[in-house]
Amino acid sequence: MTDAPLQAVEETNPGRARRSGGRAGRVAVRSAPLAENLRPVRPGLQGGQYKPLSDADVLRIHHAALDALEQIGFADAPPSGVEILTKAGAILGEDGRIRIPRGLVEDMLAVAARDITLHARDPKHDIHVSGKKVYFGTAGAAVYVVDVEKNEYRESTVQDLFDAARIVEEMDNIHFYQRPMVCRDIADNFEMDMNTIYACCAGTSKHVGTSFTQPEFMQGAFDLIHLIAGGEEKWRARPFISNSNCFVVPPMKFATEACKVMEACIEGGMPVLLLSAGQAGATAPAPIATAIVQAVAECLAGVVYVNAMKPGHPAIFGTWPFVSDLRSGAMSGGSGEQALLTAGCAQMHHFYNLPGGAAAGIADAKMPDMQAGWEQAISNVMAGLSGLNLVYEAVGMHASLLGFCLESLVLGDDMLGQVQRCIRGIDVTEDALSLETMKQVCLGGPGHYLGHGQTLSLMQTEYIYPRIADRTSPKEWAEVGKPNLVKAATAHKNKILGAPRKQIIDPAFDKEIRAKFKIHLPG
């Protein structure tokens, strides 16, 4: 933040500046940390201003989804899932497909969890998912890291996963950390899953999301999680990890192994993200509206599955359809169509009054450049304004989810600050609309508002300022060495990673974890 305009006012009116205590004192006051309720943006701002679907559109999608559940149904349910669903009232057809009557859907929606809390290791980072509150975080399974200094991609490692968690811990506008990349340096799948949990939880005290490769790994996963928590009782009181679960393989098939993982998570007290990730024009219908229909139908099946097993278990309605570039069949996560899909899905979450999540912020661009900027900003703004509760993949993702960039976490934090300011909207209050300040300035006053008390009082509470982005004039920019945005992000990244490591996992528990599991990160 620069005080150049205010400095100019003070230089033309030095007497006023001295009487008000001096510029340095006022800058110090404005630079002091604000109480959470006074910050210009904060986690959980209320969205919902933007609605790409009419009320009639929402009803048509709802009824089409119910028809799909009754008429098409789902293949490949595991035997345990068949038992859970048929006992609740689903119908197993001669073709092996499970069909779900709309009455059963309505019964399970009636008992589904609404207002849920995704706990964090540090309670100040708890996420209260309800209504149209909006939170932003990471997600994905990128297999590459974007190396901006070498202008190349390389395979992602457990160290990268840990480093990203450490950066997220320091970012005000990234509210949760779901595993964004795969530990390609760990060949054994069990070790990879355990090290993923460890790296995420060792790097950040915010809520963590992850997935699991096989149901056989779940006992070991919970053993590790209980050690991190300090015991099973403490874990169940505040479950700080959620399971990102692709329980369906679009179109309209259950993912057998993932369903077994989901059952284990429910038994273990872990919140689940019911993730339907069809790709429009490939594994989902090409029309945007019908892609939403399929995603809604698949996630409703998940709601039935979860609540038939344990009514009211915390589950996130994860309609997560993606877009194809129909010329090539390649994914196009940075497109305007993707932004519309995500916003439309958010409306469906609100229709069911369920906690919901979807993808936004994905860049098809390979580097943090101008293309990445517009792709990430457009979909994040639309997701936020639509009131999407949990915006996954909001920062860091490039190459249509194949690459993850640590610098983009830093740059994305600035972007998400501006996005949240859009979500907050305009405060139209009696004080804001008072003409008293205008009278003081215009009728015998200085003719400008730069030094007025109202301006100074609102500088920190009404306006948000970027940490990295450059707002200097061309002259100032040249005087300070013509800073480069990406280089500045790299410098800030290195500053965070070069600082002493926070001990987020209790050292005694960490020692026990390392004795029981093969942890690849150095102690």
QUIMO-V26933 format. One record per helix or strand. SS is the DSSP state (a for helix, b for strand). FROM is the first residue (numbers start at 1). LEN is the number of residues. If there is no record, write none. Layout:
ss = (SS | SS)
from = (FROM | FROM)
len = (LEN | LEN)
//
This chain:
ss = (a | a | a | a | b | a | b | a | b | b | a | b | a | b | b | b | b | b | a | b | b | a | b | a | a | b | b | b | a | b | b | b | a | b | b | b | a | b | a | b | b | a | b | a | a | a | a | a | a)
from = (4 | 14 | 23 | 36 | 45 | 55 | 74 | 79 | 91 | 98 | 102 | 116 | 123 | 127 | 133 | 142 | 144 | 152 | 158 | 176 | 181 | 189 | 207 | 215 | 232 | 241 | 248 | 253 | 256 | 271 | 279 | 284 | 288 | 315 | 322 | 331 | 336 | 356 | 370 | 390 | 397 | 399 | 403 | 406 | 436 | 453 | 474 | 485 | 507)
len = (9 | 6 | 9 | 3 | 2 | 17 | 2 | 10 | 2 | 2 | 10 | 3 | 3 | 3 | 5 | 1 | 4 | 4 | 13 | 3 | 1 | 15 | 4 | 15 | 6 | 5 | 1 | 2 | 12 | 6 | 2 | 1 | 22 | 5 | 3 | 1 | 17 | 4 | 16 | 3 | 2 | 3 | 2 | 19 | 7 | 6 | 6 | 14 | 10)
//
